[in-house]
Amino acid sequence: MKKRILVTGGTGYIGSHTIVELQHAGYEVTAIDDLSNSDIGVLDGVERITGIRPAFEKLDCNDRTGLENLFAKNEGLKGIIHFAASKAVGESVQQPLKYYRNNLVSLINLLELMPRFGIEGIVFSSSCTVYGQPDILPVTESAPTKPATSPYGNTKQICEEIIRDTIHAGVPFKSILLRYFNPVGAHPSAEIGELPIGVPQNLIPFLTQTAAGLRPELRVFGNDYDTPDGSCIRDYINVVDLAKAHVAAMNRLFEGRTAEDVEVFNLGTGRGVSVLELIRVFEQSTGVKVPFTIVGRREGDIEKVWADPQHANKTLGWKAEATLEDTLRAAWKWQKKLMGTSENAGFKA
């Protein structure tokens, strides 16, 4: 049995898929989540996939005393993968203080407690938003960070700086920062997937809910960008591929293969896809039409960004493998599974 890992935000979208891959790799997992944007039933799906139900405690990472008690009760924990955060760009523009409180305080609490309880390393869930609108595409890890276009993006930048400063001060642990591009899709089993609470803030669940007839149309934010079809371009990475990168990062920390105390990796496919192209690929892959309308640009969005993933490919030993077609088919399979579970599953106005 490999070492025990704490996964914060463990019932969330990426957290749940990462737990599956950690368990496949032999790690023992303890998950925490405050369930503010996820459902405890996700653990049932994890158990059906792996045959193992992870230990779970409902806990807000902003509750320092609660975290301290958790570590005291789980002395064997040796690593942390930190997902727990508020994550919607648009919402962060409207509610900036919520984002600064949730995303910064939760990380600070973990970093303060790690040395006391012998935690050897932390993998941090970061974002390509730290690059802003890059000057050069595709984006390498050496690209400069730019002033964030949203409070969400700013919290990711600040969290990275907090980790760097903390480790520079001489703490006895290391960190890997994983800068995601755009996670999409679902587990191919359709046992777990993206399950937004209320109106989806991310493109794919809104798209699949529209395809399922739960919403009248998909809104495309802007068609006047400097891109081939005028819509924003992103690098859409399969969530299972993304989850596997966290296992590779955890292995690297525990095996002492890190070249520096803080390492950074871009996680993407290396291919940019526009919103309108994504809709077309979904329709071609599933045979289902998606009604959509063009609306104005959304504050906080950047025009185009996609990754140069070579550093992760070579150094981390990880590569995105799923095709966009298979990824979108998995997302649609998950949506149909939700519809079969309950007439309005996954849908709240």
Summary of the structure (lengths in Angstrom):
residues: 349
radius of gyration: 19.2
end to end distance: 44.2
largest distance: 55.6
contacts: 1230
relative contact order: 0.15
helix: 41%
strand: 18%
